[in-house]
Amino acid sequence: MYRARLCGVFLPYGRRCFSTANRLRSGHNRWSTIKHDKAKADASTSKQRMAIAKELANASKSHGPDPRMNPRLATVISAAKKMGTPKATIEKSIAIGQGISLSGATLENVMVEAMIPPSVALIIECQTDSKKRTLENLRYVIHKAGGSVAPTSHLFKRKGRIVFEKSEEVGEVEAIDLAIEAGALDVDVSSEDGNEEFIVLTEPTELTEVANALAQSSGLNLKSSDIIWDPREDLTVNVESSEELNGLVERVYEEAAVQEVYTNAR
């Protein structure tokens, strides 16, 4: 249901070495290890920056773009700066949360549906000031992966998703009970970069009601609430190796307009 990203790294084949010198072989292995470790570090940094950009947009959307009046946004901005997030990225994410670009132009919501091998459905949600450019860029990425733009929304259900910060004062069982009492459909616990969260699913029309009721009864801090595309359980697709799929999702997220990517892979 939620997206998982695992960036695989394909290392080039080294030339065969006929020397018996241990020093040369050791140097070759060490360089391969350095390249592999650097790739993993770069992938982790990219993932963290995408996550912080989304948090900035959510905080701006929920409580306004002024950090002086929005404590949640102020906290996320501070975290973004500590991570070395560029100022332009921070400002852009806050603007996206308000539905505008940095130039002040209104952003248009665009959804792209696609099928990629092996019969995996994608739904890509975007906010853009140039629909034509965004569609062209995403179609190129999809076609390059052997996929095609095709209707896929019938393979998913619309649901409300509420994310709460996990608290030591509220246990997992208690949180689940309170969520069910508030009208939730499902509750899960997610751990993203060491930060545990309660993820609550609802009917789309009951999103706000459940979020307010659960926040009041549990005292948990609300991080975000939105409407998502949840894959239908009986129509999910088993993927033996997630490496190529995750690589494609990463390439899709490189398009600046992309906000969310949903798949029916498991």
FIKE-908456 format. One line per 8 residues: number of its first residue (from 0); their letters; for each residue x, y, z of N, C-alpha, C. Coordinates in Angstrom, 3 decimals, decimal comma. Each point is the difference from the previous one (the first is absolute). Layout:
N
NUM> A> X/Y/Z/X/Y/Z/X/Y/Z | ...
# end
This chain:
266
0> MYRARLCG> 0,831/-1,208/0,000/-0,831/1,208/0,000/0,862/1,252/0,000 | 1,067/-0,045/0,727/0,874/1,148/0,050/1,272/-0,318/-0,746 | 0,247/1,236/-0,397/1,135/-0,199/-0,814/1,205/-0,398/0,804 | 1,008/-1,107/-0,661/1,273/-0,364/0,584/1,062/0,241/-1,048 | 1,048/0,687/0,338/1,006/0,298/-0,983/1,318/-0,662/0,352 | 0,560/-0,769/-0,960/1,269/-0,687/0,218/0,826/0,208/-1,249 | 0,977/0,880/0,056/0,742/0,353/-1,207/1,122/-0,995/-0,239 | -0,098/-0,791/-1,054/1,040/-0,946/-0,351/1,109/0,705/-0,744
8> VFLPYGRR> 1,200/-0,489/0,103/1,145/0,603/-0,658/0,659/-1,050/-0,863 | 0,158/0,276/-1,301/0,634/-0,926/-0,900/1,437/0,447/-0,195 | 0,918/-0,758/0,494/1,403/0,350/-0,113/0,568/-0,520/-1,309 | 0,830/0,804/-0,686/0,585/-0,469/-1,258/0,934/-1,157/0,249 | 0,057/-0,907/-1,013/0,902/-1,126/0,127/1,437/0,491/-0,122 | 0,822/-0,426/0,923/1,393/0,386/-0,052/0,764/-0,858/-0,997 | 1,093/0,523/-0,548/0,808/-0,800/-0,907/0,694/-1,105/0,773 | 0,132/-1,120/-0,643/0,618/-1,119/0,687/1,474/0,262/0,211
16> CFSTANRL> 0,451/-0,201/1,187/1,396/0,277/0,338/0,773/-1,312/0,097 | 1,108/-0,099/-0,790/0,785/-1,232/-0,003/1,187/0,107/0,955 | 0,127/1,163/0,637/1,097/0,160/0,942/-0,293/-0,759/1,277 | 1,036/-0,494/0,654/-0,177/-0,700/1,271/0,307/0,909/1,173 | 0,188/1,291/-0,284/0,337/0,936/1,078/-1,219/0,249/0,871 | 0,107/-0,338/1,281/-1,112/0,195/0,927/-0,383/1,468/0,108 | 1,001/0,880/-0,095/-0,283/1,419/0,166/-0,948/0,499/-1,079 | 0,189/-0,444/-1,249/-0,855/0,445/-1,093/-1,412/-0,522/0,168
24> RSGHNRWS> -0,133/-1,269/0,339/-1,334/-0,573/0,164/-0,724/0,674/1,154 | 0,734/0,262/1,078/-0,606/0,635/1,154/-0,491/1,393/-0,365 | 0,836/0,731/-0,797/-0,400/1,338/-0,387/-1,272/-0,018/-0,829 | -0,119/-0,965/-0,914/-1,190/-0,104/-0,848/-1,238/-0,257/0,860 | 0,090/-0,921/0,934/-1,141/-0,320/0,864/-0,385/1,190/0,869 | 1,010/0,707/0,482/-0,263/1,143/0,861/-0,734/1,081/-0,797 | 0,412/0,242/-1,251/-0,671/1,023/-0,812/-1,449/-0,392/-0,283 | -0,255/-1,275/-0,240/-1,373/-0,461/-0,217/-0,853/0,245/1,232
32> TIKHDKAK> 0,589/-0,258/1,163/-0,731/0,212/1,252/-0,301/1,475/0,212 | 0,971/0,861/-0,313/-0,195/1,441/0,152/-1,137/0,473/-0,901 | 0,011/-0,464/-1,275/-1,052/0,409/-0,933/-1,363/-0,468/0,490 | -0,071/-1,227/0,515/-1,264/-0,560/0,470/-0,515/0,777/1,211 | 0,914/0,294/0,946/-0,394/0,744/1,197/-0,447/1,410/-0,352 | 0,697/0,641/-0,965/-0,372/1,351/-0,412/-1,376/0,001/-0,649 | -0,276/-1,001/-0,820/-1,304/-0,076/-0,662/-1,110/-0,155/1,026 | 0,239/-0,834/1,017/-1,012/-0,187/1,050/-0,213/1,296/0,770
40> ADASTSKQ> 1,085/0,714/0,282/-0,116/1,263/0,736/-0,753/1,032/-0,824 | 0,298/0,074/-1,312/-0,697/0,949/-0,877/-1,486/-0,313/-0,072 | -0,332/-1,299/-0,089/-1,404/-0,409/-0,077/-0,733/0,366/1,288 | 0,680/-0,207/1,144/-0,604/0,326/1,287/-0,242/1,500/0,123 | 0,969/0,817/-0,450/-0,147/1,454/0,049/-1,157/0,457/-0,870 | -0,099/-0,575/-1,216/-1,089/0,349/-0,911/-1,353/-0,337/0,617 | -0,088/-1,159/0,640/-1,247/-0,425/0,630/-0,372/0,943/1,140 | 0,983/0,399/0,796/-0,263/0,894/1,125/-0,470/1,368/-0,492
48> RMAIAKEL> 0,587/0,485/-1,079/-0,390/1,305/-0,528/-1,412/-0,027/-0,569 | -0,371/-1,110/-0,652/-1,363/-0,121/-0,515/-1,003/-0,040/1,155 | 0,368/-0,701/1,067/-0,883/-0,105/1,159/-0,173/1,356/0,676 | 1,082/0,759/0,131/-0,087/1,297/0,674/-0,776/0,994/-0,862 | 0,130/-0,112/-1,325/-0,754/0,880/-0,899/-1,495/-0,252/0,141 | -0,359/-1,270/0,126/-1,409/-0,346/0,178/-0,513/0,504/1,351 | 0,817/-0,123/1,042/-0,404/0,491/1,321/-0,206/1,513/-0,022 | 0,871/0,718/-0,708/-0,137/1,450/-0,112/-1,315/0,366/-0,683
56> ANASKSHG> -0,297/-0,695/-1,091/-1,225/0,276/-0,741/-1,235/-0,301/0,848 | 0,037/-1,127/0,714/-1,140/-0,377/0,847/-0,226/1,000/1,129 | 1,098/0,423/0,631/-0,115/0,954/1,101/-0,537/1,335/-0,504 | 0,469/0,429/-1,170/-0,465/1,244/-0,589/-1,476/-0,085/-0,380 | -0,380/-1,133/-0,556/-1,391/-0,201/-0,412/-0,941/-0,027/1,199 | 0,426/-0,641/1,087/-0,872/-0,191/1,158/-0,181/1,253/0,843 | 1,093/0,761/0,214/-0,077/1,100/0,970/0,559/1,322/-0,511 | 0,252/0,098/-1,306/0,430/1,276/-0,563/1,487/0,081/-0,270
64> PDPRMNPR> 0,430/0,949/-0,864/1,392/0,084/-0,445/0,925/0,834/0,886 | -0,538/0,620/1,030/0,811/0,861/0,861/0,480/-0,789/1,222 | 1,304/-0,287/0,091/0,509/-0,785/1,136/-0,190/0,681/1,348 | -0,187/1,342/0,005/-0,235/0,716/1,254/-1,385/-0,318/0,559 | -0,914/-0,380/-0,875/-1,359/-0,343/0,401/-0,260/-1,504/-0,094 | 0,989/-0,743/-0,449/-0,138/-1,436/-0,224/1,177/-0,735/0,643 | -0,122/-0,379/1,273/1,103/-0,661/0,708/0,480/-1,271/-0,688 | -0,949/-0,761/-0,567/0,382/-1,241/-0,685/0,918/0,298/-1,177
72> LATVISAA> -0,348/1,020/-0,782/0,827/0,379/-1,143/1,367/0,490/0,459 | 0,034/0,758/1,082/1,275/0,500/0,525/0,926/-1,148/0,385 | -0,578/-1,036/0,603/0,786/-1,170/0,406/0,573/-0,728/-1,211 | -0,822/-0,160/-1,027/0,447/-0,711/-1,200/1,058/0,805/-0,755 | -0,177/1,326/-0,041/0,999/0,853/-0,649/1,348/-0,139/0,704 | -0,027/-0,013/1,327/1,232/-0,161/0,781/0,676/-1,326/-0,324 | -0,810/-1,072/-0,080/0,550/-1,322/-0,328/0,571/-0,010/-1,410 | -0,680/0,674/-0,930/0,458/0,052/-1,386/1,343/0,717/-0,105
80> KKMGTPKA> 0,157/1,085/0,736/1,252/0,759/-0,023/1,156/-0,828/0,575 | -0,284/-0,750/1,057/1,039/-0,855/0,595/0,465/-1,073/-0,977 | -0,916/-0,435/-0,874/0,340/-1,007/-1,004/0,728/0,605/-1,197 | 0,091/1,318/-0,040/0,663/0,651/-1,119/-0,902/0,183/-1,207 | -1,321/-0,009/0,234/-0,944/0,188/-1,098/0,126/1,421/-0,541 | 0,154/0,147/-1,320/0,138/1,351/-0,580/-1,195/0,890/0,322 | 0,258/1,292/0,154/-1,053/0,965/0,312/-1,084/-0,003/-1,068 | 0,402/-0,134/-1,266/-0,962/-0,002/-1,103/-0,961/-1,187/0,102
88> TIEKSIAI> 0,514/-1,148/0,443/-0,836/-1,194/0,157/-1,020/0,202/1,119 | 0,446/0,604/1,100/-0,899/0,271/1,123/-1,127/0,939/-0,436 | 0,380/1,087/-0,669/-0,999/0,981/-0,442/-0,962/-0,615/-1,011 | 0,528/-0,816/-0,905/-0,830/-0,647/-1,007/-1,006/-0,948/0,652 | 0,435/-0,788/0,978/-0,881/-0,950/0,680/-1,111/0,704/0,755 | 0,337/1,123/0,653/-1,014/0,778/0,723/-1,024/0,566/-0,984 | 0,483/0,473/-1,157/-0,903/0,542/-1,019/-0,920/-1,089/-0,541 | 0,552/-1,191/-0,220/-0,807/-1,125/-0,500/-1,122/-0,316/0,974
96> GQGISLSG> 0,296/0,090/1,292/-1,031/-0,237/1,007/-1,156/0,982/-0,107 | 0,280/1,173/-0,574/-1,035/1,021/-0,205/-0,624/-0,086/-1,388 | 0,466/-0,965/-0,804/-0,564/-0,177/-1,341/0,494/0,992/-1,018 | 1,196/0,579/0,236/0,568/0,954/-0,952/1,469/-0,329/-0,242 | 0,560/0,559/-1,078/1,419/-0,144/-0,268/0,729/1,176/0,631 | 1,336/-0,017/-0,044/0,773/1,100/0,574/-0,287/1,317/-0,721 | -0,384/-0,085/-1,269/-0,309/1,205/-0,767/-1,382/0,545/0,336 | -0,782/-0,771/0,772/-1,343/0,429/0,352/-1,072/-0,593/-0,891
104> ATLENVMV> 0,416/-0,745/-1,040/-0,963/-0,617/-0,910/-0,738/-1,138/0,705 | -1,289/-0,115/-0,285/-0,801/-1,052/0,613/0,398/-1,361/-0,559 | 0,177/-0,976/0,870/0,372/-1,344/-0,429/-1,239/-0,805/-0,363 | 0,132/-0,799/-1,034/-1,099/-0,837/-0,470/0,232/-1,445/0,446 | -1,052/-0,646/0,496/0,103/-1,407/0,377/-0,074/-0,872/-1,248 | 0,966/-0,901/-0,132/0,058/-0,907/-1,149/0,219/-1,421/0,508 | -0,757/-0,951/-0,531/0,168/-1,403/0,376/0,356/-0,825/-1,240 | 1,035/-0,805/0,118/0,431/-0,871/-1,093/-0,194/-1,444/0,422
112> EAMIPPSV> -0,682/-0,784/-0,819/-0,206/-1,424/0,246/0,834/-0,788/-1,005 | 0,649/-1,074/0,460/0,880/-0,751/-0,889/0,115/-1,454/0,432 | 0,402/-0,839/-0,948/0,320/-1,402/0,259/1,449/-0,230/-0,390 | 0,746/-0,676/0,876/1,397/-0,320/-0,283/0,227/-1,484/0,243 | 1,004/-0,593/-0,642/0,285/-1,428/0,231/0,357/-0,246/1,457 | -0,418/-1,130/0,608/-0,878/-1,034/-0,564/-1,459/0,245/0,413 | -0,741/0,743/-0,773/-1,427/0,297/0,239/-0,236/0,729/1,323 | 0,888/0,936/0,334/-0,138/0,801/1,217/-0,671/1,321/-0,354
120> ALIIECQT> -1,028/0,351/0,756/-0,734/1,241/-0,236/0,621/1,143/0,791 | 0,053/1,170/-0,633/0,503/1,212/0,655/-1,055/1,093/-0,059 | -0,077/0,774/1,059/-0,727/1,264/-0,012/0,970/1,053/0,513 | 0,212/1,039/-0,818/0,956/1,053/0,331/-0,760/1,311/0,143 | 0,054/0,590/1,179/-0,676/1,273/0,243/1,018/1,135/-0,039 | -0,356/1,073/-0,711/0,917/1,119/-0,182/-0,698/1,331/0,253 | 0,811/1,002/0,289/-0,439/1,392/0,023/0,988/0,772/-0,854 | -0,480/0,646/-1,053/0,914/0,604/-0,960/-0,543/1,298/-0,566
128> DSKKRTLE> 0,926/0,877/-0,426/-0,389/1,215/-0,698/0,155/-0,172/-1,507 | 0,360/-1,236/-0,429/0,108/-0,312/-1,425/-0,428/-1,445/-0,217 | -1,299/-0,203/-0,225/-0,545/-1,344/-0,169/0,668/-0,728/-1,162 | 0,195/0,688/-1,112/0,594/-0,622/-1,180/1,399/-0,522/0,290 | 0,836/0,826/0,643/1,366/-0,410/0,304/0,026/-1,194/0,935 | -0,825/0,037/1,047/-0,030/-1,089/0,970/-0,432/-1,311/-0,649 | -1,049/0,045/-0,826/-0,475/-1,214/-0,668/1,054/-0,558/-0,943 | 0,676/0,869/-0,736/1,042/-0,463/-0,923/1,145/-0,673/0,752
136> NLRYVIHK> 0,428/0,604/1,098/1,109/-0,553/0,779/-0,356/-1,368/0,593 | -1,218/-0,127/0,555/-0,404/-1,257/0,626/-0,236/-1,087/-1,039 | -0,573/0,350/-1,137/-0,198/-0,984/-1,060/1,336/-0,552/-0,494 | 0,992/0,865/-0,069/1,331/-0,438/-0,427/0,573/-1,030/0,978 | -0,097/0,297/1,308/0,516/-0,921/1,021/-0,735/-1,334/-0,051 | -1,330/0,052/-0,148/-0,822/-1,217/-0,028/0,311/-0,843/-1,231 | 0,071/0,637/-1,169/0,285/-0,742/-1,228/1,400/-0,606/0,016 | 0,955/0,738/0,572/1,371/-0,510/0,089/0,067/-1,247/0,871
144> AGGSVAPT> -0,919/-0,116/0,968/-0,035/-1,172/0,880/-0,810/-1,147/-0,617 | -0,459/0,174/-1,244/-0,770/-1,049/-0,656/-1,477/0,041/0,314 | -0,456/1,093/0,607/-1,406/0,118/0,367/-0,778/0,874/-0,958 | -1,242/0,253/0,322/-0,853/0,840/-0,832/-1,031/0,700/0,872 | -0,439/1,160/-0,449/-1,055/0,731/0,696/-1,322/-0,706/-0,281 | -0,700/-0,397/1,066/-1,249/-0,753/-0,147/-0,834/0,162/1,264 | -1,340/-0,137/-0,089/-0,862/0,137/1,184/0,321/-1,061/1,059 | 0,211/0,442/1,231/0,311/-0,938/1,090/-0,764/0,306/1,283
152> SHLFKRKG> -0,734/1,115/0,040/-0,644/0,406/1,250/-1,022/-1,019/0,492 | -0,534/-0,833/-0,917/-0,977/-1,012/0,418/0,642/-1,104/0,845 | 1,331/-0,025/0,048/0,719/-1,000/0,789/0,278/0,484/1,424 | -0,467/1,203/0,301/0,240/0,619/1,301/-1,319/0,475/0,612 | 0,032/0,303/1,289/-1,130/0,618/0,695/0,466/1,316/0,608 | -0,867/0,986/0,023/0,306/1,252/0,662/-0,256/-0,152/1,496 | 0,986/0,403/0,793/-0,126/-0,068/1,453/0,633/1,228/0,630 | -0,446/0,315/1,204/0,632/1,059/0,759/1,178/-0,568/0,778
160> RIVFEKSE> 1,090/0,748/0,068/1,175/-0,442/0,770/0,387/1,106/0,981 | 0,086/-0,386/1,267/0,375/0,941/1,055/1,285/-0,517/0,645 | 0,982/0,865/0,150/1,272/-0,390/0,604/0,193/0,747/1,310 | 0,186/-0,767/1,080/0,268/0,573/1,329/1,416/-0,374/0,431 | 0,648/0,899/0,694/1,293/-0,319/0,605/-0,237/-0,954/1,168 | 0,789/-1,066/0,072/-0,154/-0,953/1,092/0,501/0,616/1,303 | -0,712/-0,283/1,065/0,351/0,549/1,318/0,196/-1,135/0,994 | 0,955/0,188/0,910/0,239/-1,001/1,045/-1,179/-0,063/0,965
168> EVGEVEAI> -0,794/1,055/0,046/-1,136/0,046/0,925/-1,206/-0,777/-0,519 | -0,008/-0,280/-1,298/-1,124/-0,741/-0,596/0,537/-1,270/-0,647 | -0,338/-1,141/0,570/0,471/-1,276/-0,515/-0,670/-0,360/-1,311 | 0,582/-0,976/-0,676/-0,511/-0,421/-1,310/-1,421/-0,542/0,104 | -0,251/-0,859/0,990/-1,333/-0,595/0,155/-1,029/1,082/0,314 | 0,372/0,938/0,882/-0,917/1,080/0,351/-0,317/0,862/-1,217 | 1,027/0,298/-0,798/-0,199/0,831/-1,192/-0,935/-0,683/-0,990 | 0,146/-1,306/-0,158/-0,869/-0,751/-0,914/-1,444/0,032/0,483
176> DLAIEAGA> -0,186/-0,220/1,304/-1,359/0,023/0,573/-0,652/1,370/-0,185 | 0,764/1,054/0,267/-0,534/1,350/-0,137/-0,329/0,321/-1,464 | 0,832/-0,486/-0,907/-0,230/0,245/-1,424/-1,273/-0,688/-0,473 | -0,194/-1,234/0,456/-1,207/-0,743/-0,381/-1,240/0,696/0,545 | 0,080/0,465/1,252/-1,126/0,725/0,595/-0,314/1,282/-0,766 | 1,041/0,608/-0,578/-0,185/1,252/-0,744/-0,543/-0,243/-1,405 | -0,019/-1,271/-0,431/-0,551/-0,320/-1,313/1,016/-0,380/-1,047 | 1,223/-0,349/0,414/1,045/-0,370/-0,961/-0,274/-1,366/-0,635
184> LDVDVSSE> 0,495/-0,175/-1,238/-0,105/-1,286/-0,681/1,164/-0,916/0,355 | 1,169/0,594/0,184/1,205/-0,796/0,256/1,036/0,891/0,667 | 0,908/-0,626/0,753/1,075/0,719/0,676/1,290/-0,778/-0,191 | 1,083/0,717/-0,261/1,298/-0,652/-0,169/1,059/0,845/0,689 | 1,122/-0,616/0,312/1,127/0,711/0,586/1,133/-0,029/-1,011 | 0,514/1,160/-0,338/1,063/0,106/-0,988/1,238/0,596/0,645 | 1,165/-0,457/-0,453/1,261/0,553/0,486/0,768/0,535/-1,193 | 0,133/1,318/-0,089/0,698/0,652/-1,094/1,217/0,726/0,547
192> DGNEEFIV> 1,202/-0,498/-0,364/1,248/0,601/0,465/0,050/0,111/1,524 | -0,532/-1,035/0,677/0,060/-0,043/1,455/-1,136/0,714/0,693 | -0,874/0,686/-0,763/-1,131/0,711/0,585/-1,262/-0,842/-0,153 | -0,569/-0,431/1,115/-1,188/-0,846/-0,059/-1,260/0,850/-0,081 | -0,949/-0,473/-0,814/-1,239/0,731/-0,220/-1,190/-0,953/0,031 | -1,156/0,521/0,393/-1,261/-0,727/-0,124/-0,663/0,463/-1,298 | -0,321/-0,940/-0,866/-0,664/0,321/-1,258/-1,416/-0,552/0,056 | -0,952/0,885/-0,133/-1,413/-0,354/0,135/-0,693/0,171/-1,352
200> LTEPTELT> -0,743/-1,026/-0,431/-0,752/0,063/-1,247/-1,488/0,173/0,292 | -0,654/0,827/-0,805/-1,419/0,277/0,191/-0,709/0,026/-1,353 | -1,326/0,101/0,051/-0,734/0,318/-1,215/0,341/1,448/-0,368 | 0,098/0,323/-1,291/0,387/1,371/-0,387/-0,888/1,079/0,610 | -1,281/-0,264/0,078/-0,940/1,010/0,511/0,092/0,187/1,512 | 0,661/-0,936/0,696/0,090/0,064/1,453/1,391/0,398/0,491 | 0,855/0,422/-0,928/1,385/0,316/0,332/0,113/1,047/1,108 | -0,612/1,146/-0,204/0,113/1,098/0,968/-0,630/-0,364/1,340
208> EVANALAQ> -1,151/-0,646/-0,047/-0,705/-0,374/1,229/0,825/-0,964/0,846 | 0,551/-1,025/-0,640/0,810/-0,992/0,730/1,283/0,634/0,516 | 0,637/0,845/-0,814/1,250/0,645/0,411/-0,217/0,856/1,248 | -1,063/0,796/0,000/-0,272/0,866/1,155/-0,364/-0,809/1,243 | -0,823/-1,045/-0,189/-0,428/-0,817/1,139/1,178/-0,736/0,619 | 0,866/-0,564/-0,832/1,139/-0,760/0,519/1,039/0,912/0,638 | 0,213/1,167/-0,591/0,957/0,950/0,583/-0,468/0,429/1,393 | -1,296/0,185/0,139/-0,556/0,439/1,291/0,040/-1,117/1,038
216> SSGLNLKS> -0,343/-1,229/-0,403/-0,072/-1,097/0,966/1,366/-0,551/0,390 | 0,966/0,081/-0,915/1,316/-0,597/0,259/1,048/1,010/0,432 | -0,165/1,252/-0,415/1,016/0,999/0,293/1,210/-0,107/-0,908 | -0,070/-0,859/-1,026/1,116/-0,170/-0,922/0,127/1,215/-0,912 | 1,235/0,268/-0,437/0,275/1,139/-0,871/-0,275/-0,381/-1,449 | -0,916/0,715/-0,635/-0,363/-0,268/-1,394/1,076/0,546/-0,937 | 0,561/-0,886/-0,846/1,025/0,422/-0,955/-0,602/0,397/-1,334 | -0,911/-0,824/-0,514/-0,587/0,294/-1,305/-1,289/-0,785/-0,178
224> SDIIWDPR> -0,823/0,465/-0,935/-1,199/-0,735/-0,376/-0,273/0,279/-1,469 | -0,268/-1,044/-0,758/-0,252/0,173/-1,425/-0,802/-1,172/-0,546 | -0,402/0,120/-1,254/-0,719/-1,069/-0,680/0,987/-0,738/-0,896 | 0,042/-1,325/0,111/0,971/-0,790/-0,744/-0,683/-1,015/-0,907 | 0,804/-0,636/-0,834/-0,437/-1,138/-0,811/0,547/-1,271/0,646 | -0,874/-0,817/0,535/0,386/-1,236/0,681/-0,272/-1,189/-0,934 | 1,008/-0,824/-0,330/-0,226/-1,113/-0,935/-1,001/-1,019/0,545 | -0,887/-0,466/-0,867/-0,950/-1,042/0,384/0,776/-1,288/0,286
232> EDLTVNVE> -0,264/-0,605/1,155/0,774/-1,154/0,447/-0,058/-1,164/-0,991 | -1,158/-0,218/-0,620/-0,142/-1,137/-0,911/0,593/0,276/-1,376 | 0,503/1,220/-0,213/0,553/0,351/-1,306/1,464/0,437/0,094 | 0,640/-0,300/1,121/1,414/0,326/0,132/0,845/-0,997/-0,796 | 1,240/0,400/-0,300/0,884/-0,799/-0,846/1,260/-0,357/0,775 | 0,356/-1,282/-0,007/1,234/-0,433/0,636/1,191/0,360/-0,880 | 0,985/0,652/0,578/1,211/0,366/-0,725/1,172/-0,719/0,648 | 0,641/-0,876/-0,754/1,091/-0,815/0,560/1,183/0,862/0,418
240> SSEELNGL> 0,363/0,963/-0,847/1,109/0,888/0,329/-0,486/1,440/-0,082 | 0,129/0,717/1,091/-0,498/1,382/0,052/1,034/1,008/-0,490 | 1,180/-0,468/-0,364/1,086/0,915/-0,348/-0,357/0,903/-1,183 | -0,495/-0,586/-1,100/-0,327/0,789/-1,185/-1,184/0,921/0,266 | -1,010/-0,521/0,697/-1,178/0,804/0,303/0,366/1,201/0,855 | 0,782/-0,229/1,040/0,395/1,093/0,875/0,878/1,016/-0,723 | 0,832/-0,509/-0,920/0,823/0,904/-0,799/-0,867/0,899/-0,868 | -1,067/-0,577/-0,573/-0,921/0,790/-0,818/-0,715/1,046/0,844
248> VERVYEEA> -0,462/-0,399/1,174/-0,695/0,945/0,883/0,922/1,159/0,360 | 1,279/-0,294/0,252/0,958/1,054/0,307/0,136/0,958/-1,187 | 0,037/-0,550/-1,222/0,131/0,854/-1,189/-1,251/0,859/-0,197 | -1,161/-0,562/0,314/-1,248/0,772/-0,091/0,041/1,167/0,981 | 0,489/-0,250/1,212/0,055/1,046/1,021/1,007/1,099/-0,358 | 0,896/-0,274/-0,948/0,942/1,036/-0,422/-0,702/1,121/-0,752 | -1,192/-0,283/-0,532/-0,809/1,050/-0,612/-0,537/0,888/1,125 | 0,352/1,271/-0,025/-0,283/0,907/1,112/-1,478/0,112/0,327
256> AVQEVYTN> -0,861/-0,204/-0,981/-1,435/0,176/0,227/-0,651/-1,159/0,737 | 0,673/-1,143/0,069/-0,596/-1,206/0,582/-0,153/0,142/1,511 | -1,202/-0,293/0,483/-0,295/0,064/1,422/-0,076/-1,385/0,634 | -0,680/-0,936/-0,674/-0,173/-1,355/0,538/0,013/-1,015/-1,142 | 0,529/-1,185/0,301/-0,050/-1,120/-0,940/-0,584/-1,198/0,715 | -1,037/-0,592/-0,576/-0,646/-1,174/0,575/0,150/-1,175/-0,969 | 0,254/-1,199/0,547/0,060/-1,213/-0,828/-0,839/-1,087/0,654 | -0,346/-1,000/-0,794/-0,720/-1,154/0,562/0,929/-1,197/0,134
264> AR> 1,297/0,267/0,098/0,989/-1,066/0,178/0,113/-0,376/1,464 | 0,340/-1,261/0,247/0,228/-0,453/1,387/1,201/-0,918/0,042
# end
